[in-house]
Amino acid sequence: MLFTTANAKRIPDDCSAGLGIVAKPYSPRAILAAVDYAARVRAGQAPERVPEGMRLIAR
């Protein structure tokens, strides 16, 4: 799960419900990159880097 929010500080760093956060303002490109990253992680791949504008949630 990816969170999109205007207030990323309200989502705790240790939230186990999601993979990452994309904070507003964000571009369509940032959302697509975050979704691609999440799909790769779910497929068992290890993406080289976290997309710009996305913050991972500690798991």
C-alpha positions in Angstrom: 0.0 0.0 0.0 1.2 3.5 -0.8 -0.1 6.5 1.1 -0.6 9.8 -0.6 -1.2 12.6 1.8 -0.8 16.3 2.4 0.5 15.7 5.9 3.1 12.9 5.7 4.1 13.6 9.3 0.9 12.1 10.6 1.8 8.6 9.3 4.2 7.0 11.8 7.6 5.7 10.6 6.8 2.3 12.0 3.4 1.9 10.3 3.1 -1.7 9.2 0.1 -1.1 6.9 2.1 0.3 3.9 5.2 0.4 1.9 5.7 4.1 1.5 4.4 7.6 1.4 4.2 10.1 -1.4 3.4 13.6 0.0 1.6 16.3 -1.8 2.3 18.2 -3.9 3.2 15.3 -6.2 3.2 14.9 -10.0 1.7 12.1 -12.0 5.2 11.0 -12.8 6.0 10.7 -9.0 2.9 8.5 -8.5 3.8 6.3 -11.5 7.3 5.8 -10.2 6.1 4.9 -6.7 3.6 2.4 -8.1 6.3 0.9 -10.3 8.6 0.6 -7.2 5.9 -1.0 -5.2 5.1 -3.5 -8.0 8.8 -4.5 -8.2 9.0 -5.0 -4.5 5.9 -7.1 -4.5 7.4 -9.2 -7.4 10.4 -9.9 -5.2 12.8 -7.6 -7.0 15.1 -5.2 -5.2 14.9 -1.8 -6.9 18.1 0.2 -6.8 16.7 3.3 -5.3 13.5 4.8 -3.9 11.8 7.2 -6.3 12.1 10.9 -5.8 9.2 12.1 -3.6 8.6 8.8 -2.0 9.5 7.9 1.6 9.7 4.3 2.7 8.0 3.2 5.9 10.2 1.1 8.2 9.1 -2.5 8.2 
